[in-house]
Amino acid sequence: MPLPASSIAKWQETAASARSYLASAEALKMLEVWASCGMGDQPPQREDLKPETFPALLPDIWLMDYLPETRQLRYRLEGENIRARYDRSLVGHCLEDIIAPDALEKVRHYFLACVEAPAITMVVGRLYHEWRQPGYGERLLLPLFSAAGKAEGLVGITVYKQTFANRALAEERSKRITCILPLDGSKPEEHSE
């Protein structure tokens, strides 16, 4: 079923406001590319994204399909830098197959918000918190729609700038801010830890 126009009415304003949360040139460029693919009141469709227009970003990007009947997100594509962070390819696996059990509820919440609200979702600061050696950077998730206006997935970019020696050091030196900006312009959801 297509999303009601009211749920995406202010998507362009939301995209413009998301810029203020991001610092990396890569995440800002991905946001710009995504926003430029939309047409008027219609936010971007997956087929609107042309990888040849952002080749420098491809190593840090992933695509996911949204399976509404099960509310799962399944990896469709991964860039080489994303692939290098895991011990296996993510393609074909769902979020639940990849994320550590103690982090799954939190991560699943902001990933699903991207497609179900729909919203622009960002995590700034500490990344891969559940790993032995977390990192620092930015993660940006952007919803993608079908021509009929159905949420069909998302495109994401993770810009990884630093690795900490351990979780304690990461927690001492870096906060993590998660921000969900609904495309309808309603109040953002922000969490800091």
C-alpha positions in Angstrom: 0.0 0.0 0.0 1.4 3.5 -0.9 2.3 5.8 1.9 -0.2 8.7 2.4 1.1 12.0 0.9 0.9 13.5 4.4 3.7 11.1 5.6 6.2 12.5 3.1 4.8 16.0 2.6 7.9 17.9 3.9 10.6 15.5 2.7 12.6 18.3 1.0 12.6 20.5 4.2 13.5 17.4 6.3 16.5 16.7 3.9 17.7 20.3 4.2 17.5 20.2 8.0 19.4 16.9 8.2 22.5 18.7 6.9 23.0 20.3 10.2 23.5 17.0 12.0 26.2 15.7 9.6 29.9 16.6 9.4 31.5 14.3 6.9 31.8 15.3 3.3 30.7 11.7 2.4 27.5 11.7 4.3 26.6 15.2 3.2 27.2 14.2 -0.4 25.0 11.1 -0.1 22.2 13.3 1.4 22.6 15.7 -1.5 22.5 12.9 -4.1 19.4 11.3 -2.5 17.6 14.7 -2.3 18.4 15.5 -5.9 16.8 12.3 -7.0 13.3 13.2 -5.7 10.7 14.9 -7.9 8.5 17.5 -6.4 6.3 15.9 -3.7 7.8 12.4 -4.4 10.9 11.4 -2.5 13.5 9.3 -4.3 12.9 5.9 -5.8 15.5 3.2 -5.8 15.8 3.4 -9.6 16.5 7.1 -9.4 19.9 6.5 -7.7 22.6 6.3 -10.4 25.8 4.9 -8.9 27.9 6.4 -11.6 27.0 9.9 -10.2 28.6 9.1 -6.8 31.5 6.6 -7.4 33.6 7.8 -4.5 30.9 6.9 -2.0 30.2 3.4 -3.2 32.7 1.7 -0.8 30.8 3.0 2.2 27.2 2.4 0.9 24.7 -0.4 1.4 21.2 -1.0 0.1 18.5 -2.9 1.9 15.1 -4.3 0.8 12.1 -3.8 3.1 9.9 -6.9 3.6 6.7 -5.4 5.0 5.0 -8.7 5.8 7.7 -9.6 8.3 9.0 -6.1 9.0 12.5 -7.2 8.1 15.3 -5.4 6.2 17.5 -7.6 4.0 20.9 -6.5 2.6 20.8 -6.2 -1.2 24.2 -4.6 -1.8 27.3 -3.7 0.2 30.3 -1.5 -0.5 33.8 -2.9 0.0 34.5 -0.9 3.2 31.2 -2.2 4.7 32.1 -5.7 3.6 35.6 -5.4 5.2 34.1 -4.8 8.7 32.3 -8.2 8.8 33.5 -11.8 8.6 31.1 -12.5 5.8 29.1 -10.8 3.1 25.9 -9.1 4.3 24.1 -9.5 1.0 21.0 -11.7 1.3 21.1 -11.5 5.2 18.5 -9.7 7.3 19.5 -7.2 10.0 18.6 -9.8 12.7 21.3 -12.1 11.2 24.1 -9.5 11.5 23.5 -7.3 14.6 24.6 -8.5 18.1 21.5 -9.6 20.1 22.2 -6.9 22.8 22.1 -4.2 20.2 19.4 -5.5 17.9 16.3 -3.8 19.4 18.0 -0.4 19.3 19.4 -0.8 15.8 16.2 -2.3 14.4 14.2 0.6 15.8 16.1 3.3 13.9 16.5 1.2 10.7 12.7 0.5 10.6 11.9 4.1 11.4 13.7 5.0 8.1 11.2 3.0 6.0 8.1 2.8 8.1 7.8 6.4 9.4 9.4 7.2 6.8 12.4 9.2 8.0 15.9 10.3 7.5 17.9 8.5 10.2 21.4 9.4 11.5 23.8 8.0 14.0 26.7 10.4 14.8 29.6 9.6 17.0 30.2 6.1 18.4 29.5 3.4 15.9 29.6 -0.4 16.2 29.3 0.1 19.9 28.7 -3.6 20.6 32.0 -4.6 19.0 35.2 -5.1 21.0 36.7 -2.1 19.1 34.0 0.4 18.4 34.6 3.3 16.0 33.7 6.9 15.5 32.0 8.4 12.5 28.5 8.9 11.0 25.8 6.6 9.6 23.0 8.0 7.4 19.9 6.0 6.3 17.6 7.3 3.6 14.3 5.7 2.6 13.6 4.6 -1.0 10.2 4.2 -2.6 8.6 2.5 -5.5 6.9 4.4 -8.3 3.6 3.7 -6.6 4.9 5.4 -3.4 5.4 2.2 -1.3 8.4 2.1 1.0 10.6 -0.6 -0.6 14.0 -0.2 1.2 16.8 2.2 2.1 20.2 3.3 1.1 22.7 3.9 3.8 26.3 5.1 4.2 28.6 4.6 7.1 31.6 6.8 7.3 34.1 5.3 9.7 36.8 7.8 10.8 38.5 6.2 13.9 38.7 2.9 15.7 39.0 2.8 19.5 41.1 0.2 21.3 38.1 -1.0 23.3 34.5 -0.2 24.3 35.5 1.5 27.6 37.7 4.0 25.7 35.0 4.6 23.1 32.4 5.3 25.8 34.9 7.7 27.5 35.8 9.7 24.4 32.7 9.6 22.3 29.0 10.0 22.6 26.5 8.5 20.2 23.6 10.6 19.0 20.8 8.9 17.1 18.3 11.2 15.3 15.2 10.2 13.4 13.8 13.0 11.2 10.3 12.0 9.9 9.7 13.1 6.3 6.3 14.6 7.3 8.1 17.3 9.2 6.9 16.1 12.6 9.0 16.3 15.7 12.4 14.6 15.5 13.3 11.7 17.8 16.7 12.1 19.4 18.7 9.9 21.7 22.1 10.6 23.2 24.3 8.0 25.0 
